[in-house]
Amino acid sequence: EDLVAASQDVLLSTWWWESNFELVRPANHHTLSPTARWQNTILGILEASPAHKRVLVGQFWGQDSILDFMTTDTKLKGYAETPSDGFEFMGMANETEGTFFFEPTPFTFGDRVRDNHAETATRDFETESSINSNVPARPVDLTEWPVNVSVQHASYHQKFLVVDHSVAYVGGMNFRRVDWDSSEHEVFDHRRMLFDATQAEREAVMNKEALPENGPRKDYILRVQGPAAQDVADIFQKRWAHQITKGVTYADKSTGFTVERNLAAAGNHQVQVTATLPQPFWEHAIAESWFNAIAMAEQFIFIEDQYFRMPMVNDAIVARMNAKPNLRLIVITKPVNEWTDPGCAWTHASHQLFKSSFPNRYMMLQLRSFDIVDVGWGIDETEVRWGDMDVHSKMLIVDDKFLSVGSCNKNNRGLVYEGELNVAVLDAAWVREARRRIFENMLPAGTPATDDVSTWWGQFEAAAAWNDTVFQNWDDEGGDINLDGAPLPAEYTPDRFVFSLEFRTVSDCLVESVGPDMVGRDD
C-alpha cells in the first residue's frame, strides 16, 4: 500500500530482481489474466507510480561483468537506458576479494554523526575518546576454496525500500520467484506458481493434483517510519552516489539526490539502522550490535535464520552461556545437504559445539508444512505431503529486549564484508510482542502465550516431540495409510510447523575445506 501510494521518490535495493515478481497475490489469483496480474508485479506497480524511481541491484563476480544478467532482466534495463524518464537503475558489485585483516575502525560519536548527517559537518562536539569496537579483529581469507582461487564472490545483499523519504521496509525478501509466501505456509498454495503458469496449472495445485513450483518460504520485513527511515535512505544515497562517481553502466543516465531531514518521530521506540558495508565504506554496525546484545544476554538468545554458521560469533555466545548458567540458545534453521553444501562443515561444527557444551540449554529446530492427498484408489489411498520450509529468515532476539532483523545471515561474511542492512530495536515491550507473534505462528494453535523462558522452552520441546512422532509414524507407513473415509487419526496429524533438526559431524560433509568466511551466499 505504501509503494502504491508513493508520490515523490522510491529508493529500492535488492540482491536479485525479477520484473514479474508479484507482490500482491489475492485469493482469486488463479482466475486473473496475465495483464491483471502484471499490475501487481514489482515493475507493474513502479510503472504506474508517479514517483521518481531509483533501483540498485546486486551483481556477482565483478561490476557490470558478463554475468550481470543473472540478477536482473531486460525490462528493468530498458528503463535504465531511457534518460529522464524518472526511472533509474544501476547494478552494484561487491569487489571484496583475496586476503585481508578485518579490524573495525575505532570511532567517536561526533565523527559518526558528521559522516552520516551532512548538515552537521561543521559542528563541534565535546571532546571524547575514541571507542574501540567490541568485534574481534581477525585475518580473512577469501581464497580458501578446495581449488584455492581468488574470485569476487561477495555481493551487496541488502534488501530495502524507502517510500517518499518517510517510510522504509528492511528485511530479507528479494524480488525473486522463490520469495513469496503467506504466513500459513500451505503445502498446496497456487499463489506460489510462477508468473507464466496457466489457470489450469494453478487449479491443479488447488485440487492437490500437483505441487506448486515453489515450496513454503519463511522471511521477515520490518516497516520503519520517522527518522530511522532517513537512515535507510542514507545507506542508499551513499551507495548510489558512489556508483555515479565510479561511472558504472547507466551512471550517465542516473541523477543524484539528497535525503530529507528533520522528520518528526513516528513513535517512541528506540530503533537503530545497522549496516555491514565493505570498502570503501567499511561499516560494521550489525556486528557491533550483535556482539553488544550477546554480551548482555541473561535469559535467552533466539536465532531464526537461513544459516547457522558464524564461527566468529560462536565464541562470544559460548563465553556468555558459561558466564550465565541460565542462558539458553534456541536456533531455527533448515537442513543442509552433506554432499553439495559448502557450508555443511561449519554448520555441523557449530551445532556440535553447542550440543556438546550445553546439552540442556541448546535447542535446534526446523519448520515443516503438512497436508494429505486422497489418491482415490488402492488400499492405502491417503498419502502425506511434507513441505520442508525454506527458512530464509534473518532474526535475532535477546531477552525480549533486543531484536535485529534484515538481510544479514548468521554467517561470518554478513558481519565482515557482505553488503547488509538490518534494523535493531531496543524496546522491551515492542520486542516482547514481536517475539510472541513469531512463536504463535510456529507453535500449535491455542498454545498459551508466555514470557517465562522455561515455559515456552517446554512448549517448543513438546511441539517438536509430537511432530517428530507424527513424522516417524508416516515414515513407518511408507508415506501412505488407509482411511477409507474416516477422519485423519491424531497420531498422523502434526500440529503446526516445529520439528527437531539434527546435524551430524563435520566428517559427514563431502566438502570440509571451505573457509569460515566464504560460506553462506543467499539463495
Secondary structure as the mmCIF struct_conf table of DSSP 4:
data_model
#
loop_
_struct_conf.conf_type_id
_struct_conf.id
_struct_conf.beg_label_comp_id
_struct_conf.beg_label_asym_id
_struct_conf.beg_label_seq_id
_struct_conf.end_label_comp_id
_struct_conf.end_label_asym_id
_struct_conf.end_label_seq_id
TURN_TY1_P TURN_TY1_P1 ASP A 2 ALA A 5
BEND BEND1 GLN A 8 GLN A 8
STRN STRN1 ASP A 9 THR A 14
BEND BEND2 TRP A 15 TRP A 15
STRN STRN2 TRP A 17 TRP A 17
TURN_TY1_P TURN_TY1_P2 SER A 19 ASN A 20
STRN STRN3 GLU A 22 GLU A 22
BEND BEND3 LEU A 23 LEU A 23
TURN_TY1_P TURN_TY1_P3 ALA A 27 ASN A 28
HELX_RH_3T_P HELX_RH_3T_P1 HIS A 29 THR A 31
HELX_RH_AL_P HELX_RH_AL_P1 PRO A 34 TRP A 38
TURN_TY1_P TURN_TY1_P4 GLN A 39 ASN A 40
STRN STRN4 THR A 41 THR A 41
HELX_RH_AL_P HELX_RH_AL_P2 ILE A 42 ALA A 48
BEND BEND4 ALA A 51 ALA A 51
STRN STRN5 HIS A 52 GLN A 59
BEND BEND5 PHE A 60 GLY A 62
TURN_TY1_P TURN_TY1_P5 GLN A 63 ASP A 64
TURN_TY1_P TURN_TY1_P6 ILE A 66 LEU A 67
HELX_RH_3T_P HELX_RH_3T_P2 ASP A 68 THR A 71
HELX_RH_AL_P HELX_RH_AL_P3 THR A 74 ALA A 80
TURN_TY1_P TURN_TY1_P7 GLU A 81 GLU A 81
BEND BEND6 THR A 82 THR A 82
TURN_TY1_P TURN_TY1_P8 PRO A 83 SER A 84
BEND BEND7 ASP A 85 GLY A 86
STRN STRN6 PHE A 87 ALA A 93
BEND BEND8 GLY A 98 GLY A 98
STRN STRN7 THR A 99 PHE A 102
HELX_LH_PP_P HELX_LH_PP_P1 PRO A 104 PRO A 106
STRN STRN8 PHE A 107 PHE A 107
HELX_RH_AL_P HELX_RH_AL_P4 PHE A 109 ASN A 116
HELX_RH_3T_P HELX_RH_3T_P3 ALA A 118 THR A 120
TURN_TY1_P TURN_TY1_P9 ALA A 121 THR A 122
HELX_LH_PP_P HELX_LH_PP_P2 SER A 129 SER A 130
STRN STRN9 ILE A 131 ILE A 131
HELX_LH_PP_P HELX_LH_PP_P3 ASN A 132 SER A 133
BEND BEND9 ASN A 134 VAL A 135
HELX_LH_PP_P HELX_LH_PP_P4 PRO A 136 ALA A 137
STRN STRN10 ARG A 138 ASP A 141
TURN_TY1_P TURN_TY1_P10 LEU A 142 THR A 143
BEND BEND10 TRP A 145 TRP A 145
TURN_TY1_P TURN_TY1_P11 PRO A 146 VAL A 147
STRN STRN11 TYR A 156 TYR A 156
STRN STRN12 PHE A 160 VAL A 163
TURN_TY1_P TURN_TY1_P12 ASP A 164 SER A 166
STRN STRN13 VAL A 167 GLY A 171
BEND BEND11 GLY A 172 GLY A 172
STRN STRN14 PHE A 175 PHE A 175
BEND BEND12 ARG A 176 ARG A 176
HELX_RH_3T_P HELX_RH_3T_P4 ARG A 177 ASP A 179
TURN_TY1_P TURN_TY1_P13 SER A 183 GLU A 184
BEND BEND13 VAL A 187 PHE A 188
HELX_RH_3T_P HELX_RH_3T_P5 HIS A 190 ARG A 192
BEND BEND14 MET A 193 MET A 193
TURN_TY1_P TURN_TY1_P14 PHE A 195 ASP A 196
HELX_RH_AL_P HELX_RH_AL_P5 GLN A 199 MET A 206
TURN_TY1_P TURN_TY1_P15 ASN A 207 LYS A 208
BEND BEND15 GLU A 209 ALA A 210
BEND BEND16 GLU A 213 ASN A 214
STRN STRN15 ARG A 217 LYS A 218
STRN STRN16 ILE A 221 GLN A 225
TURN_TY1_P TURN_TY1_P16 GLY A 226 GLY A 226
HELX_RH_AL_P HELX_RH_AL_P6 PRO A 227 LYS A 246
TURN_TY1_P TURN_TY1_P17 GLY A 247 GLY A 247
TURN_TY1_P TURN_TY1_P18 THR A 249 TYR A 250
HELX_RH_3T_P HELX_RH_3T_P6 ALA A 251 LYS A 253
HELX_LH_PP_P HELX_LH_PP_P5 LEU A 263 ALA A 265
BEND BEND17 ALA A 266 ASN A 268
STRN STRN17 VAL A 271 LEU A 277
TURN_TY1_P TURN_TY1_P19 GLN A 279 PHE A 281
STRN STRN18 GLU A 283 HIS A 284
HELX_RH_AL_P HELX_RH_AL_P7 ALA A 285 ALA A 295
TURN_TY1_P TURN_TY1_P20 MET A 296 MET A 296
BEND BEND18 GLU A 298 GLN A 299
STRN STRN19 PHE A 300 ASP A 305
BEND BEND19 GLN A 306 GLN A 306
STRN STRN20 ARG A 309 ARG A 309
HELX_RH_AL_P HELX_RH_AL_P8 PRO A 311 ALA A 323
TURN_TY1_P TURN_TY1_P21 PRO A 325 ASN A 326
STRN STRN21 ARG A 328 ILE A 332
TURN_TY1_P TURN_TY1_P22 GLU A 338 THR A 340
TURN_TY1_P TURN_TY1_P23 PRO A 342 GLY A 343
HELX_RH_AL_P HELX_RH_AL_P9 CYS A 344 SER A 357
TURN_TY1_P TURN_TY1_P24 PRO A 359 ARG A 361
STRN STRN22 TYR A 362 ASP A 374
BEND BEND20 TRP A 377 ASP A 380
STRN STRN23 THR A 382 ASP A 388
STRN STRN24 ASP A 390 VAL A 391
STRN STRN25 LYS A 394 VAL A 398
TURN_TY1_P TURN_TY1_P25 ASP A 399 LYS A 401
STRN STRN26 PHE A 402 GLY A 406
BEND BEND21 SER A 407 SER A 407
BEND BEND22 LYS A 410 LYS A 410
STRN STRN27 ASN A 411 ASN A 411
HELX_RH_AL_P HELX_RH_AL_P10 ASN A 412 VAL A 416
TURN_TY1_P TURN_TY1_P26 TYR A 417 TYR A 417
BEND BEND23 GLU A 418 GLU A 418
STRN STRN28 GLY A 419 GLY A 419
STRN STRN29 GLU A 420 LEU A 426
HELX_RH_AL_P HELX_RH_AL_P11 ALA A 428 MET A 442
BEND BEND24 LEU A 443 LEU A 443
HELX_LH_PP_P HELX_LH_PP_P6 PRO A 444 PRO A 444
TURN_TY1_P TURN_TY1_P27 ALA A 445 GLY A 446
HELX_LH_PP_P HELX_LH_PP_P7 THR A 447 ALA A 449
HELX_RH_AL_P HELX_RH_AL_P12 VAL A 453 ASP A 476
TURN_TY1_P TURN_TY1_P28 GLU A 477 GLY A 479
STRN STRN30 ASP A 480 ILE A 481
TURN_TY1_P TURN_TY1_P29 ASP A 484 GLY A 485
HELX_LH_PP_P HELX_LH_PP_P8 ALA A 486 PRO A 489
HELX_RH_3T_P HELX_RH_3T_P7 ALA A 490 TYR A 492
BEND BEND25 ARG A 496 PHE A 497
STRN STRN31 VAL A 498 SER A 500
HELX_RH_3T_P HELX_RH_3T_P8 VAL A 506 ASP A 508
BEND BEND26 LEU A 510 LEU A 510
BEND BEND27 VAL A 514 VAL A 514
TURN_TY1_P TURN_TY1_P30 PRO A 516 MET A 518
#
